[in-house]
Amino acid sequence: MLETSIDAPAPVRIISESIRDWIGRLGPVWVEGELSQLDDRNGSSMIFMRLKDTSSDISISVSCHRSVFNLVKPLPANARIKIFSKVNFYMGNGSLSLSAKEIYHVGIGELLARLETLKKLLAGEGLFALERKKPLPFLPKKIGLICGRNSAAMKDVVENAKRRWPAVIFEIREVAVQGAMAVAEVSDALRDLERDQEVEVIIITRGGGSFEDLLPFSEESLIRLVASLETPIVSAIGHEQDTPLLDLVADFRASTPTDAAKRVVPDIREEIESIGRLRDRIRRSIQSRIDFESAELKSLTSRPVMRDPVQLILPLIEEISLKARQSQQLISYRLELAATELNEARSQLRALSPAAVLERGYAVLQNRSGEVIRKSDQVEIDEELAVRLADGKLKVSVRSRF
């Protein structure tokens, strides 16, 4: 380990040599990326190029012998390649580069196989599941649009949307939609629009393209980002033959940019016609209800009882009168029966009463304490007794016993 301090700093040469030695220990490596620049000078035995990362703006210079490059010529623009190379550090200018020993073009077959593997992985995690897809708003306050710079796809979306709903508002982000910068720029635009609280739906669009052109829309980092957003995403890549993974993770897949415009905003003419039909339906329903209630009211008012309401209560009056008469008769009968029973009870009581006996000429003797005298030996000579008659009382004195 290189020892340095503020008092004993290492010269640039020593630092450069240390970097060179450390990188030299890395050994040969396999690297994959996108061919972004190519310098093929006639007469030169060396080919120079730049290799870009497929999901960021990081790039590195690559050199190789012409004989190595000729084995893969011709390469399409923005071709994805794999190289077997040695990492070199040039002390003169402090630059880093790769020296390619072998170059291979990553073919469509291999890319398709990779996409299928990634597709299964993401599907297994539930990123494509229908239940996680968010519904599109009926009339978004603002639409986020991610598209190529000055592209026909952008014009298709905006013009068709405004034709359907003239007041629609767009927040547009023009980015690279193919090549090494596409994933980074599209991702930055998505994050930016996600932060805008007024953006209620985001459209990602481009006007189709080759399989290689659409590869950025199948990059794992972009797919995971789209799955994590709260704002509904509409994919409008416009490529029917090969479905980018963006189509699967998006909340809605539009077949074309024009179709995307039709999906995110309603047609004002159709809505006005729909409102008119609903208004007519409500008017007919209300009129039908009025007609029905009017017929019911007419039917009710045509009944005899409505013409002469007294007819409704006449039977009740007669019934009440009958019940009243019956009640009076029943009460009179009950009273007469009770009077008869009372007289009989009075007669029986009178017959059993001592007063009735007194009325027949008998009397009742009582001493001073009120005790009834039944025997002669109950009294003494000269004892005063009370005599109770049917009408009044007498006081007597005992003179003798018989």
BALUMTOR-640209 format. One line per field, with one value per residue (C-alpha): residue number from 1; residue in three letters; chain; z, x, y. Coordinates in pm, whole numbers, padded with zeros to 5 digits, always signed. Example, Ala and Ser with C-alpha at 12.3 -4.5 7.8 and 13.67 -1.06 7.14 Angstrom:
2
n <- (1_2)
res <- (Ala_Ser)
chain <- (A_A)
up <- (+00780_+00714)
east <- (+01230_+01367)
north <- (-00450_-00106)
// end
This chain:
402
n <- (1_2_3_4_5_6_7_8_9_10_11_12_13_14_15_16_17_18_19_20_21_22_23_24_25_26_27_28_29_30_31_32_33_34_35_36_37_38_39_40_41_42_43_44_45_46_47_48_49_50_51_52_53_54_55_56_57_58_59_60_61_62_63_64_65_66_67_68_69_70_71_72_73_74_75_76_77_78_79_80_81_82_83_84_85_86_87_88_89_90_91_92_93_94_95_96_97_98_99_100_101_102_103_104_105_106_107_108_109_110_111_112_113_114_115_116_117_118_119_120_121_122_123_124_125_126_127_128_129_130_131_132_133_134_135_136_137_138_139_140_141_142_143_144_145_146_147_148_149_150_151_152_153_154_155_156_157_158_159_160_161_162_163_164_165_166_167_168_169_170_171_172_173_174_175_176_177_178_179_180_181_182_183_184_185_186_187_188_189_190_191_192_193_194_195_196_197_198_199_200_201_202_203_204_205_206_207_208_209_210_211_212_213_214_215_216_217_218_219_220_221_222_223_224_225_226_227_228_229_230_231_232_233_234_235_236_237_238_239_240_241_242_243_244_245_246_247_248_249_250_251_252_253_254_255_256_257_258_259_260_261_262_263_264_265_266_267_268_269_270_271_272_273_274_275_276_277_278_279_280_281_282_283_284_285_286_287_288_289_290_291_292_293_294_295_296_297_298_299_300_301_302_303_304_305_306_307_308_309_310_311_312_313_314_315_316_317_318_319_320_321_322_323_324_325_326_327_328_329_330_331_332_333_334_335_336_337_338_339_340_341_342_343_344_345_346_347_348_349_350_351_352_353_354_355_356_357_358_359_360_361_362_363_364_365_366_367_368_369_370_371_372_373_374_375_376_377_378_379_380_381_382_383_384_385_386_387_388_389_390_391_392_393_394_395_396_397_398_399_400_401_402)
res <- (Met_Leu_Glu_Thr_Ser_Ile_Asp_Ala_Pro_Ala_Pro_Val_Arg_Ile_Ile_Ser_Glu_Ser_Ile_Arg_Asp_Trp_Ile_Gly_Arg_Leu_Gly_Pro_Val_Trp_Val_Glu_Gly_Glu_Leu_Ser_Gln_Leu_Asp_Asp_Arg_Asn_Gly_Ser_Ser_Met_Ile_Phe_Met_Arg_Leu_Lys_Asp_Thr_Ser_Ser_Asp_Ile_Ser_Ile_Ser_Val_Ser_Cys_His_Arg_Ser_Val_Phe_Asn_Leu_Val_Lys_Pro_Leu_Pro_Ala_Asn_Ala_Arg_Ile_Lys_Ile_Phe_Ser_Lys_Val_Asn_Phe_Tyr_Met_Gly_Asn_Gly_Ser_Leu_Ser_Leu_Ser_Ala_Lys_Glu_Ile_Tyr_His_Val_Gly_Ile_Gly_Glu_Leu_Leu_Ala_Arg_Leu_Glu_Thr_Leu_Lys_Lys_Leu_Leu_Ala_Gly_Glu_Gly_Leu_Phe_Ala_Leu_Glu_Arg_Lys_Lys_Pro_Leu_Pro_Phe_Leu_Pro_Lys_Lys_Ile_Gly_Leu_Ile_Cys_Gly_Arg_Asn_Ser_Ala_Ala_Met_Lys_Asp_Val_Val_Glu_Asn_Ala_Lys_Arg_Arg_Trp_Pro_Ala_Val_Ile_Phe_Glu_Ile_Arg_Glu_Val_Ala_Val_Gln_Gly_Ala_Met_Ala_Val_Ala_Glu_Val_Ser_Asp_Ala_Leu_Arg_Asp_Leu_Glu_Arg_Asp_Gln_Glu_Val_Glu_Val_Ile_Ile_Ile_Thr_Arg_Gly_Gly_Gly_Ser_Phe_Glu_Asp_Leu_Leu_Pro_Phe_Ser_Glu_Glu_Ser_Leu_Ile_Arg_Leu_Val_Ala_Ser_Leu_Glu_Thr_Pro_Ile_Val_Ser_Ala_Ile_Gly_His_Glu_Gln_Asp_Thr_Pro_Leu_Leu_Asp_Leu_Val_Ala_Asp_Phe_Arg_Ala_Ser_Thr_Pro_Thr_Asp_Ala_Ala_Lys_Arg_Val_Val_Pro_Asp_Ile_Arg_Glu_Glu_Ile_Glu_Ser_Ile_Gly_Arg_Leu_Arg_Asp_Arg_Ile_Arg_Arg_Ser_Ile_Gln_Ser_Arg_Ile_Asp_Phe_Glu_Ser_Ala_Glu_Leu_Lys_Ser_Leu_Thr_Ser_Arg_Pro_Val_Met_Arg_Asp_Pro_Val_Gln_Leu_Ile_Leu_Pro_Leu_Ile_Glu_Glu_Ile_Ser_Leu_Lys_Ala_Arg_Gln_Ser_Gln_Gln_Leu_Ile_Ser_Tyr_Arg_Leu_Glu_Leu_Ala_Ala_Thr_Glu_Leu_Asn_Glu_Ala_Arg_Ser_Gln_Leu_Arg_Ala_Leu_Ser_Pro_Ala_Ala_Val_Leu_Glu_Arg_Gly_Tyr_Ala_Val_Leu_Gln_Asn_Arg_Ser_Gly_Glu_Val_Ile_Arg_Lys_Ser_Asp_Gln_Val_Glu_Ile_Asp_Glu_Glu_Leu_Ala_Val_Arg_Leu_Ala_Asp_Gly_Lys_Leu_Lys_Val_Ser_Val_Arg_Ser_Arg_Phe)
chain <- (A_A_A_A_A_A_A_A_A_A_A_A_A_A_A_A_A_A_A_A_A_A_A_A_A_A_A_A_A_A_A_A_A_A_A_A_A_A_A_A_A_A_A_A_A_A_A_A_A_A_A_A_A_A_A_A_A_A_A_A_A_A_A_A_A_A_A_A_A_A_A_A_A_A_A_A_A_A_A_A_A_A_A_A_A_A_A_A_A_A_A_A_A_A_A_A_A_A_A_A_A_A_A_A_A_A_A_A_A_A_A_A_A_A_A_A_A_A_A_A_A_A_A_A_A_A_A_A_A_A_A_A_A_A_A_A_A_A_A_A_A_A_A_A_A_A_A_A_A_A_A_A_A_A_A_A_A_A_A_A_A_A_A_A_A_A_A_A_A_A_A_A_A_A_A_A_A_A_A_A_A_A_A_A_A_A_A_A_A_A_A_A_A_A_A_A_A_A_A_A_A_A_A_A_A_A_A_A_A_A_A_A_A_A_A_A_A_A_A_A_A_A_A_A_A_A_A_A_A_A_A_A_A_A_A_A_A_A_A_A_A_A_A_A_A_A_A_A_A_A_A_A_A_A_A_A_A_A_A_A_A_A_A_A_A_A_A_A_A_A_A_A_A_A_A_A_A_A_A_A_A_A_A_A_A_A_A_A_A_A_A_A_A_A_A_A_A_A_A_A_A_A_A_A_A_A_A_A_A_A_A_A_A_A_A_A_A_A_A_A_A_A_A_A_A_A_A_A_A_A_A_A_A_A_A_A_A_A_A_A_A_A_A_A_A_A_A_A_A_A_A_A_A_A_A_A_A_A_A_A_A_A_A_A_A_A_A_A_A_A_A_A_A_A_A_A_A_A_A_A_A_A_A_A_A_A_A_A_A_A_A_A_A_A_A_A_A_A_A_A_A_A)
up <- (+00000_-00097_+00210_+00173_+00404_+00391_+00465_+00227_-00077_-00369_-00709_-00994_-01160_-00858_-00836_-01209_-01184_-00889_-01084_-01386_-01172_-00993_-01319_-01469_-01200_-01312_-01604_-01919_-01886_-02088_-02140_-02306_-02427_-02719_-02998_-03002_-03201_-03461_-03602_-03897_-04066_-04403_-04395_-04016_-03862_-03549_-03504_-03232_-03089_-02780_-02589_-02394_-02110_-02222_-01929_-01847_-02008_-01899_-02183_-02234_-02528_-02703_-02949_-03146_-03439_-03774_-03813_-03497_-03611_-03961_-03816_-03713_-03997_-04086_-03756_-03754_-03586_-03208_-03228_-02900_-02878_-02637_-02626_-02462_-02366_-02146_-01942_-02006_-01816_-02008_-01778_-02028_-02020_-01731_-01959_-01933_-02233_-02337_-02580_-02754_-02840_-02950_-03058_-03089_-03211_-02969_-03211_-03196_-03095_-02788_-02700_-02733_-02503_-02247_-02271_-02222_-01910_-01774_-01864_-01662_-01369_-01356_-01414_-01124_-00904_-01006_-01199_-01492_-01282_-01381_-01020_-00974_-01281_-01199_-01379_-01609_-01499_-01694_-01760_-01633_-01509_-01687_-01907_-01890_-02230_-02279_-02645_-02892_-02975_-03229_-03312_-03515_-03222_-03002_-03264_-03306_-02934_-02881_-03195_-03148_-02780_-02846_-03127_-02879_-02583_-02681_-02322_-02245_-02093_-02161_-01968_-02236_-02186_-02510_-02460_-02645_-02723_-02861_-02808_-02496_-02347_-02382_-02054_-01845_-02007_-02004_-01638_-01542_-01723_-01544_-01203_-01291_-01402_-01103_-00875_-01051_-00845_-01135_-01375_-01347_-01629_-01819_-02182_-02305_-02684_-02997_-03352_-03363_-03482_-03517_-03247_-03150_-03137_-02885_-02653_-02404_-02333_-02207_-01975_-01626_-01445_-01649_-01603_-01227_-01215_-01404_-01169_-00866_-00981_-00841_-01159_-01422_-01720_-02082_-02317_-02679_-02847_-03159_-03237_-03292_-03392_-03079_-02749_-02527_-02159_-02102_-02266_-02004_-01696_-01807_-01671_-02028_-02362_-02660_-03006_-03150_-03029_-03176_-02978_-02662_-02719_-02754_-02434_-02201_-02286_-02377_-02701_-02615_-02898_-02782_-02425_-02535_-02735_-02439_-02209_-02458_-02469_-02092_-02066_-02309_-02119_-01789_-01949_-02086_-01751_-01565_-01817_-01794_-01416_-01437_-01682_-01456_-01144_-01332_-01446_-01090_-00957_-01220_-01135_-00765_-00819_-01043_-00763_-00600_-00258_-00386_-00539_-00213_+00075_+00316_+00140_+00284_+00646_+00619_+00676_+00973_+01117_+01092_+01246_+01531_+01593_+01605_+01844_+02062_+02080_+02158_+02429_+02586_+02583_+02735_+03006_+03087_+03108_+03334_+03560_+03584_+03661_+03927_+04083_+04101_+04262_+04509_+04611_+04663_+04874_+05073_+05139_+05254_+05475_+05623_+05696_+05877_+06054_+06430_+06345_+06166_+06481_+06689_+06447_+06531_+06899_+07047_+07252_+07338_+07695_+07751_+08068_+08111_+07931_+07629_+07688_+07570_+07858_+07771_+08123_+08436_+08650_+08447_+08629_+08985_+09162_+09108_+08823_+08547_+08201_+07852_+07646_+07268_+07073_+06702_+06747_+07030_+07363_+07725_+08058_+08318_+08665_+08777_+09067_+09091_+08912_+08814)
east <- (+00000_+00133_+00213_+00149_+00084_+00052_+00422_+00526_+00291_+00354_+00447_+00197_+00427_+00417_+00038_+00006_+00237_+00036_-00287_-00130_+00002_-00332_-00527_-00271_-00355_-00721_-00640_-00851_-01225_-01543_-01735_-02072_-02207_-02336_-02107_-02152_-01850_-01628_-01302_-01201_-00916_-00802_-00450_-00442_-00391_-00584_-00958_-01079_-01433_-01636_-01844_-02143_-02333_-02685_-02865_-02650_-02429_-02104_-01869_-01510_-01271_-01178_-00903_-00838_-00635_-00809_-00790_-01000_-01261_-01286_-01421_-01747_-01782_-02019_-02181_-02512_-02531_-02565_-02485_-02459_-02126_-01926_-01549_-01275_-01019_-00739_-00778_-00502_-00408_-00199_+00020_+00089_-00263_-00417_-00673_-00831_-00914_-00980_-00767_-01002_-00871_-01206_-01529_-01873_-02195_-02478_-02735_-03112_-03142_-02927_-03105_-03444_-03328_-03211_-03540_-03736_-03533_-03585_-03953_-03999_-03808_-04017_-04342_-04253_-04218_-04569_-04463_-04690_-04992_-05327_-05428_-05142_-05234_-05386_-05696_-05656_-05828_-06140_-06022_-05667_-05580_-05244_-05084_-04715_-04566_-04222_-04118_-03837_-03716_-03944_-04088_-04394_-04516_-04531_-04733_-04971_-05043_-05083_-05288_-05523_-05572_-05649_-05882_-06076_-06052_-05919_-05851_-05615_-05280_-04949_-04624_-04377_-04029_-03832_-03562_-03354_-03580_-03308_-02940_-02729_-02879_-03242_-03279_-03118_-03313_-03648_-03593_-03506_-03815_-04036_-03905_-03952_-04314_-04389_-04297_-04546_-04866_-05083_-04970_-05232_-05113_-04785_-04752_-04422_-04422_-04215_-04302_-04194_-03852_-03627_-03581_-03246_-03396_-03657_-03417_-03400_-03771_-03692_-03408_-03460_-03388_-03651_-03911_-03863_-03886_-04218_-04354_-04267_-04446_-04781_-04888_-05059_-04831_-04941_-04697_-04733_-04420_-04608_-04436_-04660_-04405_-04188_-04343_-04104_-04130_-04254_-04582_-04623_-04546_-04740_-05091_-05222_-05067_-05168_-05107_-05000_-04942_-05281_-05443_-05276_-05432_-05775_-05729_-05620_-05883_-06251_-06398_-06581_-06830_-06911_-06948_-07182_-07388_-07389_-07504_-07779_-07895_-07892_-08083_-08346_-08367_-08416_-08675_-08867_-08843_-08975_-09255_-09349_-09363_-09575_-09814_-09840_-09908_-10157_-10347_-10343_-10471_-10743_-10845_-10865_-11063_-11312_-11421_-11764_-11615_-11399_-11703_-11904_-11668_-11966_-12046_-11723_-11832_-12207_-12166_-11945_-12201_-12474_-12246_-12153_-12522_-12606_-12320_-12436_-12791_-12665_-12440_-12729_-12951_-12676_-12611_-12985_-13013_-12707_-12849_-13191_-13028_-12811_-13113_-13303_-13006_-12970_-13337_-13309_-12999_-13171_-13470_-13245_-13050_-13365_-13497_-13177_-13145_-13231_-13420_-13681_-13729_-13773_-14036_-14240_-14264_-13953_-13698_-13330_-13201_-12847_-12656_-12444_-12152_-12371_-12383_-12709_-12909_-13019_-13073_-13232_-12936_-12721_-12874_-12907_-13211_-13231_-12978_-13058_-13089_-13129_-13422_-13377_-13703_-13773_-13808_-13602_-13462_-13588_-13410_-13566_-13481_-13501_-13744_-13763_-13698_-13972)
north <- (+00000_+00341_+00551_+00925_+01220_+01594_+01615_+01339_+01349_+01117_+01261_+01230_+00980_+00749_+00773_+00703_+00404_+00271_+00305_+00135_-00151_-00199_-00200_-00434_-00688_-00682_-00906_-00963_-00894_-00944_-00619_-00554_-00223_-00021_+00094_+00473_+00598_+00435_+00573_+00355_+00545_+00420_+00289_+00257_-00084_+00020_+00083_+00320_+00326_+00419_+00168_+00305_+00148_+00046_+00212_+00518_+00781_+00613_+00525_+00405_+00415_+00089_+00010_-00306_-00429_-00405_-00783_-00823_-00571_-00714_-01038_-00863_-00610_-00462_-00354_-00158_+00178_+00153_-00218_-00403_-00585_-00798_-00766_-00964_-00702_-00587_-00268_-00015_+00298_+00553_+00748_+01022_+01166_+00967_+00801_+00458_+00241_-00116_-00310_-00555_-00901_-01043_-00873_-01035_-00883_-00958_-01097_-01071_-01435_-01385_-01062_-01230_-01509_-01255_-01065_-01386_-01468_-01116_-01132_-01452_-01303_-00986_-01176_-01403_-01094_-00981_-00669_-00758_-00870_-00721_-00650_-00403_-00195_+00143_+00279_+00578_+00902_+00998_+01354_+01419_+01765_+01742_+01474_+01396_+01309_+01152_+01137_+01188_+01535_+01701_+01359_+01269_+01060_+01370_+01557_+01263_+01245_+01620_+01690_+01396_+01469_+01838_+01740_+01529_+01769_+02116_+02225_+01937_+02037_+01856_+01854_+01735_+01593_+01543_+01281_+01024_+00728_+00501_+00449_+00444_+00762_+00654_+00465_+00739_+01024_+00844_+00749_+01108_+01234_+00980_+01083_+01450_+01403_+01180_+01472_+01701_+01671_+01796_+01522_+01245_+01017_+00974_+00861_+00715_+00714_+00674_+00583_+00219_+00116_-00184_-00442_-00291_+00060_-00055_-00237_+00056_+00002_-00348_-00247_-00389_-00063_+00123_-00151_-00155_+00224_+00223_-00045_+00169_+00487_+00600_+00782_+00560_+00489_+00446_+00273_+00383_+00248_+00150_-00177_-00477_-00741_-00733_-00631_-00432_-00516_-00161_-00267_-00539_-00330_-00021_+00030_+00052_-00044_+00168_+00027_+00365_+00723_+00813_+00533_+00665_+01008_+00846_+00650_+00931_+01195_+01160_+01295_+01616_+01566_+01215_+01338_+01620_+01372_+01134_+01413_+01499_+01136_+01114_+01443_+01312_+00984_+01171_+01400_+01099_+00923_+01228_+01282_+00913_+00943_+01257_+01089_+00782_+00988_+01206_+00897_+00763_+01096_+01110_+00754_+00842_+01164_+00981_+00748_+00820_+00865_+01151_+01323_+01283_+01207_+01167_+00842_+00704_+00760_+00689_+00313_+00391_+00634_+00369_+00111_+00349_+00428_+00059_-00006_+00285_+00152_-00194_-00052_+00142_-00166_-00375_-00118_-00090_-00466_-00485_-00214_-00381_-00715_-00555_-00379_-00708_-00881_-00590_-00608_-00981_-00935_-00655_-00880_-01161_-00924_-00779_-01126_-01213_-00876_-00848_-00534_-00741_-00949_-00634_-00510_-00817_-00703_-00850_-00660_-00701_-00656_-00536_-00461_-00152_-00312_-00382_-00757_-00917_-01077_-01429_-01576_-01434_-01518_-01281_-00980_-00863_-00721_-00341_-00363_-00121_-00267_-00117_-00235_-00205_-00190_-00171_+00203_+00346_+00230_+00207_+00192_-00047_-00168_-00535_-00583_-00958_-01291_-01536)
// end
